[in-house]
């Protein structure tokens, strides 16, 4: 990225609004001990981070200094947000070992800056080069289990469609996290997703930049978490966070399907919904249903006024999000008496890190 483009990118993020900047962009000197802090869950699209060789295979002219700058910028974002668990997307590597080693580069820098131990988790992928994964602070969370959804067959929007899988399999981790209030440890479940991007859209027969493919992915993720974690939706036995990169804006069909306000059946055959040219659902009256997953960013009074987490051709989009069922939401509130005001935010600083902003939520356990 040239200095001119870098400066323009910085100006874009700077202009997105001071309200959430104040909340998000604290300094590294604001660290307090883990016992005094909430547990902070972050999500960051790494914009194709891997070994220098792998990055150069995707980005011509990427120099040694660019590599160093990108590492430092990502780590600074993690430190600013005080991330304890980081769901990451676009980890490069031709296999799990190479992807794990790539993420280890960032972990080495984090460890040297914080003197903490971190665990690296990488999920299987149907993409030959790109994975999703996690960086987990070992002092604050114990990994209980992991599960990949990479082999889950997607539901079909059209009956004659060929069976499809996720572009990159969503990856679940279950954590045990100690309480800062002296209560028994809480189980926290993270489901990290990265839906199909809009690139190579000439191959999409619907001419909707792969939105129908993302709709199938969103439907599959919602179905899986509703089935696997039924008690999280009904009783809040474990906290559930569904987070990552939709590669679609908050108002299009895939976002609505992920939340649960609409389902894939609403678009099948002679069903009451259709899509406009942007992929926004146009439905008959009284079709929408109550959502089952809620964004702690787009429903927050501070962050919802920002333009988005990503810009392309001067169009701003909320591609990155963190969603929780209603039973888990109280743990994300700034104060128990302030319903709807979540301890969430967006970190736009250090644009060398990624073309996506970092998003986070702090859990009071």
C-alpha positions as CSV (number, residue, x, y, z in Angstrom):
1,X,0.0,0.0,0.0
2,X,1.5,3.3,-1.0
3,X,1.9,6.2,1.5
4,X,-0.8,8.1,-0.4
5,X,-3.3,5.2,-0.2
6,X,-2.3,4.6,3.4
7,X,-3.0,8.2,4.3
8,X,-6.3,8.2,2.5
9,X,-7.3,5.0,4.3
10,X,-6.4,6.6,7.7
11,X,-8.6,9.6,6.8
12,X,-11.5,7.3,6.0
13,X,-11.4,5.6,9.4
14,X,-10.8,8.9,11.2
15,X,-13.9,10.4,9.6
16,X,-16.2,7.6,10.7
17,X,-17.2,9.3,13.9
18,X,-15.6,10.4,17.2
19,X,-18.2,8.8,19.5
20,X,-17.1,5.2,19.1
21,X,-13.5,6.2,18.6
22,X,-13.5,7.5,22.2
23,X,-14.9,4.3,23.4
24,X,-12.7,2.0,21.3
25,X,-9.3,3.7,21.0
26,X,-7.9,3.6,24.6
27,X,-4.2,3.5,25.0
28,X,-2.0,0.6,25.9
29,X,-1.1,2.2,29.2
30,X,-4.7,1.7,30.3
31,X,-4.1,-2.0,31.1
32,X,-5.3,-3.3,34.4
33,X,-4.8,-6.8,35.9
34,X,-6.8,-9.6,34.4
35,X,-8.7,-10.0,37.7
36,X,-10.1,-6.5,37.4
37,X,-11.1,-6.6,33.8
38,X,-14.1,-7.9,31.9
39,X,-13.4,-10.6,29.4
40,X,-13.0,-9.0,26.0
41,X,-14.0,-10.9,22.8
42,X,-12.7,-9.4,19.5
43,X,-13.1,-10.2,15.8
44,X,-10.6,-9.1,13.2
45,X,-10.3,-9.9,9.5
46,X,-6.6,-10.0,9.1
47,X,-6.7,-9.1,5.4
48,X,-4.7,-12.1,4.2
49,X,-2.1,-12.4,6.9
50,X,0.4,-15.3,6.7
51,X,4.0,-15.9,6.0
52,X,5.8,-13.3,3.9
53,X,5.9,-15.7,1.0
54,X,2.1,-16.4,1.2
55,X,1.3,-12.7,1.5
56,X,3.5,-11.9,-1.6
57,X,1.6,-14.6,-3.5
58,X,-1.5,-12.5,-3.1
59,X,-0.1,-9.0,-3.0
60,X,2.7,-8.0,-5.4
61,X,5.3,-5.6,-4.1
62,X,4.7,-6.4,-0.4
63,X,8.0,-5.6,1.2
64,X,9.8,-6.8,4.4
65,X,8.9,-3.4,5.9
66,X,5.2,-3.8,4.9
67,X,5.3,-7.2,6.7
68,X,6.7,-5.7,9.8
69,X,4.3,-2.8,9.8
70,X,1.3,-5.1,9.3
71,X,2.3,-7.3,12.3
72,X,2.9,-4.3,14.6
73,X,-0.4,-2.6,13.5
74,X,-2.4,-5.8,14.2
75,X,-0.8,-6.3,17.6
76,X,-1.4,-2.7,18.5
77,X,-5.1,-3.1,17.7
78,X,-5.3,-6.2,19.9
79,X,-3.6,-4.3,22.7
80,X,-5.8,-1.2,22.4
81,X,-9.0,-3.3,22.5
82,X,-7.6,-5.4,25.3
83,X,-8.6,-8.6,23.5
84,X,-8.7,-11.8,25.5
85,X,-10.1,-14.0,22.8
86,X,-9.7,-13.0,19.1
87,X,-11.7,-14.6,16.3
88,X,-9.6,-14.0,13.2
89,X,-10.4,-14.5,9.5
90,X,-8.1,-14.7,6.4
91,X,-5.2,-16.6,8.0
92,X,-3.1,-17.7,5.0
93,X,-1.7,-21.2,4.8
94,X,-1.8,-24.1,2.5
95,X,-2.5,-26.5,5.4
96,X,-3.4,-26.2,9.1
97,X,0.3,-26.3,10.2
98,X,1.2,-23.4,7.9
99,X,-1.8,-21.3,9.0
100,X,-1.0,-22.1,12.7
101,X,2.6,-20.9,12.2
102,X,1.4,-17.7,10.5
103,X,-0.9,-16.9,13.5
104,X,2.1,-17.8,15.7
105,X,4.0,-14.8,14.3
106,X,1.4,-12.5,15.8
107,X,1.3,-14.5,19.1
108,X,5.0,-14.1,19.5
109,X,4.7,-10.4,19.4
110,X,1.7,-10.4,21.7
111,X,3.6,-12.5,24.2
112,X,6.6,-10.2,24.2
113,X,4.4,-7.2,24.8
114,X,2.2,-8.7,27.5
115,X,4.2,-11.5,29.1
116,X,1.1,-13.7,28.7
117,X,0.6,-17.1,27.2
118,X,-1.6,-17.6,24.2
119,X,-3.2,-20.6,22.5
120,X,-3.6,-20.6,18.7
121,X,-6.5,-22.5,17.1
122,X,-7.0,-23.0,13.4
123,X,-10.1,-24.4,11.8
124,X,-10.2,-26.7,8.7
125,X,-11.1,-24.8,5.5
126,X,-12.6,-25.5,2.1
127,X,-10.5,-22.7,0.8
128,X,-7.0,-24.0,-0.2
129,X,-5.3,-20.9,1.3
130,X,-7.5,-19.1,3.8
131,X,-8.6,-20.2,7.3
132,X,-10.4,-18.8,10.3
133,X,-9.0,-19.3,13.8
134,X,-8.6,-17.9,17.3
135,X,-6.0,-16.4,19.6
136,X,-6.9,-17.2,23.2
137,X,-5.3,-15.7,26.3
138,X,-4.3,-18.8,28.3
139,X,-4.3,-16.9,31.6
140,X,-8.0,-15.9,31.3
141,X,-9.6,-18.8,29.5
142,X,-9.3,-22.5,29.3
143,X,-10.2,-24.1,26.0
144,X,-12.7,-26.9,26.5
145,X,-13.4,-28.0,22.9
146,X,-13.4,-27.0,19.3
147,X,-15.6,-28.0,16.3
148,X,-15.4,-27.2,12.6
149,X,-18.5,-26.9,10.4
150,X,-16.5,-27.1,7.2
151,X,-18.2,-30.3,6.1
152,X,-21.8,-29.1,6.8
153,X,-23.8,-29.2,3.6
154,X,-25.7,-26.0,3.1
155,X,-29.4,-25.8,2.7
156,X,-30.5,-24.9,-0.9
157,X,-32.4,-21.9,-2.0
158,X,-33.4,-23.7,-5.2
159,X,-34.2,-27.5,-5.2
160,X,-32.2,-28.2,-8.4
161,X,-29.1,-26.5,-7.1
162,X,-25.9,-28.6,-6.7
163,X,-24.9,-29.3,-3.0
164,X,-22.5,-26.7,-1.6
165,X,-20.3,-26.3,1.5
166,X,-19.1,-23.2,3.3
167,X,-16.4,-21.3,1.5
168,X,-14.5,-21.5,4.7
169,X,-15.9,-23.6,7.5
170,X,-17.2,-21.8,10.6
171,X,-15.2,-22.7,13.6
172,X,-16.5,-23.1,17.2
173,X,-14.5,-23.0,20.4
174,X,-15.9,-23.5,23.9
175,X,-14.1,-21.7,26.7
176,X,-14.2,-21.9,30.5
177,X,-13.7,-18.4,31.9
178,X,-13.3,-17.5,35.6
179,X,-15.6,-14.9,37.2
180,X,-14.3,-11.6,38.4
181,X,-17.2,-11.7,40.9
182,X,-16.1,-14.9,42.7
183,X,-18.8,-17.0,41.0
184,X,-18.2,-20.4,39.4
185,X,-16.5,-20.3,35.9
186,X,-18.7,-19.5,33.0
187,X,-18.8,-21.4,29.7
188,X,-18.5,-19.1,26.7
189,X,-19.1,-20.4,23.2
190,X,-17.7,-18.6,20.1
191,X,-18.6,-19.4,16.6
192,X,-16.3,-17.7,14.1
193,X,-17.6,-17.3,10.5
194,X,-16.3,-15.9,7.2
195,X,-18.8,-15.9,4.4
196,X,-18.2,-15.8,0.7
197,X,-16.9,-12.5,-0.6
198,X,-18.2,-10.6,-3.6
199,X,-15.1,-11.1,-5.7
200,X,-15.2,-13.0,-8.9
201,X,-18.9,-12.2,-9.1
202,X,-19.0,-12.9,-12.8
203,X,-19.4,-16.6,-11.9
204,X,-22.6,-15.9,-10.0
205,X,-25.6,-16.8,-12.2
206,X,-27.9,-14.7,-10.1
207,X,-25.8,-11.6,-10.7
208,X,-26.1,-10.7,-7.0
209,X,-22.4,-10.9,-6.1
210,X,-22.9,-14.3,-4.4
211,X,-25.6,-13.0,-2.0
212,X,-27.7,-16.2,-2.4
213,X,-24.7,-18.3,-1.5
214,X,-24.2,-16.1,1.6
215,X,-27.9,-16.5,2.4
216,X,-27.4,-20.3,2.4
217,X,-24.4,-20.0,4.7
218,X,-26.3,-17.7,7.1
219,X,-29.2,-20.1,7.2
220,X,-26.8,-23.0,8.0
221,X,-25.0,-21.1,10.8
222,X,-28.3,-20.1,12.5
223,X,-29.7,-23.6,12.2
224,X,-26.5,-25.2,13.6
225,X,-26.2,-22.9,16.6
226,X,-29.9,-23.1,17.4
227,X,-29.7,-26.9,17.3
228,X,-26.4,-27.3,19.1
229,X,-26.8,-24.6,21.7
230,X,-30.5,-24.7,22.4
231,X,-30.1,-24.1,26.2
232,X,-28.1,-20.9,25.5
233,X,-31.1,-19.5,23.7
234,X,-33.6,-20.7,26.3
235,X,-31.8,-20.5,29.6
236,X,-28.4,-18.8,29.1
237,X,-26.5,-21.8,30.6
238,X,-23.6,-20.8,28.4
239,X,-22.9,-17.5,26.7
240,X,-23.0,-17.7,22.9
241,X,-21.3,-15.3,20.5
242,X,-21.6,-15.7,16.7
243,X,-19.0,-13.4,15.2
244,X,-16.9,-12.7,12.2
245,X,-17.1,-11.4,8.6
246,X,-20.4,-11.6,6.8
247,X,-19.0,-10.0,3.6
248,X,-22.4,-8.4,3.3
249,X,-24.0,-5.3,4.8
250,X,-26.3,-5.3,7.8
251,X,-29.5,-4.6,5.7
252,X,-29.2,-7.4,3.1
253,X,-30.8,-10.8,3.1
254,X,-27.9,-12.9,4.5
255,X,-27.7,-10.6,7.6
256,X,-31.4,-11.0,8.2
257,X,-31.2,-14.8,7.8
258,X,-28.3,-14.9,10.3
259,X,-30.3,-12.9,12.8
260,X,-33.4,-15.1,12.3
261,X,-35.8,-12.3,11.3
262,X,-36.2,-14.1,8.0
263,X,-35.5,-17.7,6.9
264,X,-34.4,-19.3,3.6
265,X,-37.9,-20.6,3.2
266,X,-39.1,-17.0,2.8
267,X,-37.3,-16.8,-0.5
268,X,-37.9,-20.2,-2.0
269,X,-40.3,-20.8,-4.9
270,X,-43.4,-18.6,-4.7
271,X,-42.5,-17.5,-1.2
272,X,-43.3,-13.9,-0.1
273,X,-39.8,-12.4,-0.3
274,X,-37.5,-11.5,-3.2
275,X,-34.2,-9.6,-3.5
276,X,-33.5,-6.2,-5.0
277,X,-30.3,-5.5,-7.0
278,X,-28.3,-5.0,-3.8
279,X,-29.6,-8.2,-2.1
280,X,-31.9,-6.3,0.2
281,X,-35.0,-8.4,1.0
282,X,-38.4,-7.1,-0.3
283,X,-41.1,-9.0,1.6
284,X,-44.9,-8.9,1.9
285,X,-46.3,-7.6,5.1
286,X,-46.1,-9.6,8.3
287,X,-43.4,-12.0,7.0
288,X,-40.6,-11.1,9.3
289,X,-40.3,-13.1,12.5
290,X,-38.6,-12.2,15.9
291,X,-34.8,-12.4,15.6
292,X,-32.9,-14.9,17.6
293,X,-29.4,-13.3,17.4
294,X,-28.8,-9.6,18.1
295,X,-25.8,-7.4,17.2
296,X,-24.1,-5.8,20.1
297,X,-22.7,-3.2,17.7
298,X,-25.6,-2.3,15.5
299,X,-28.1,-2.1,18.4
300,X,-25.7,-0.1,20.6
301,X,-26.5,3.6,20.9
302,X,-22.8,4.6,20.3
303,X,-21.6,2.2,17.6
304,X,-24.7,2.1,15.5
305,X,-24.1,5.6,14.2
306,X,-20.8,4.7,12.6
307,X,-20.8,4.2,8.8
308,X,-19.4,0.6,8.9
309,X,-16.3,-1.5,9.3
310,X,-15.2,-1.6,5.7
311,X,-15.2,0.8,2.7
312,X,-15.1,-0.2,-1.0
313,X,-15.4,2.4,-3.8
314,X,-16.6,5.0,-1.2
315,X,-19.4,2.7,-0.1
316,X,-19.4,1.9,3.6
317,X,-20.6,-1.5,5.0
318,X,-21.0,-3.3,8.3
319,X,-19.3,-6.5,7.2
320,X,-17.9,-7.4,10.6
321,X,-20.3,-8.1,13.5
322,X,-20.8,-9.8,16.9
323,X,-24.2,-11.3,17.6
324,X,-25.6,-12.9,20.8
325,X,-29.0,-14.5,21.8
326,X,-31.1,-12.4,24.2
327,X,-30.2,-14.7,27.2
328,X,-26.5,-13.8,26.8
329,X,-27.0,-10.1,26.2
330,X,-27.1,-9.0,29.9
331,X,-23.5,-10.0,30.3
332,X,-22.5,-7.5,27.5
333,X,-24.2,-4.5,29.0
334,X,-22.2,-1.5,30.2
335,X,-24.4,-1.4,33.3
336,X,-27.2,-3.7,34.3
337,X,-29.5,-0.7,34.5
338,X,-28.8,0.5,31.0
339,X,-30.6,-1.9,28.7
340,X,-29.4,-1.9,25.1
341,X,-26.1,-0.1,26.0
342,X,-23.4,-2.6,25.3
343,X,-19.8,-2.6,26.3
344,X,-18.8,-2.9,22.6
345,X,-16.8,-0.9,20.2
346,X,-14.8,-0.6,17.0
347,X,-11.0,0.0,16.6
348,X,-10.2,1.8,13.4
349,X,-6.6,3.0,14.2
350,X,-3.5,1.6,12.6
351,X,-4.9,1.1,9.1
352,X,-1.8,-0.9,8.1
353,X,-3.3,-3.7,10.0
354,X,-6.3,-4.5,7.8
355,X,-8.9,-3.0,5.5
356,X,-11.4,-4.2,8.1
357,X,-11.8,-2.6,11.5
358,X,-11.6,-4.6,14.6
359,X,-14.8,-5.1,16.6
360,X,-15.1,-6.2,20.2
361,X,-17.5,-6.7,23.2
362,X,-16.6,-6.9,26.8
363,X,-18.3,-9.5,28.9
364,X,-19.0,-9.0,32.7
365,X,-18.7,-12.5,34.1
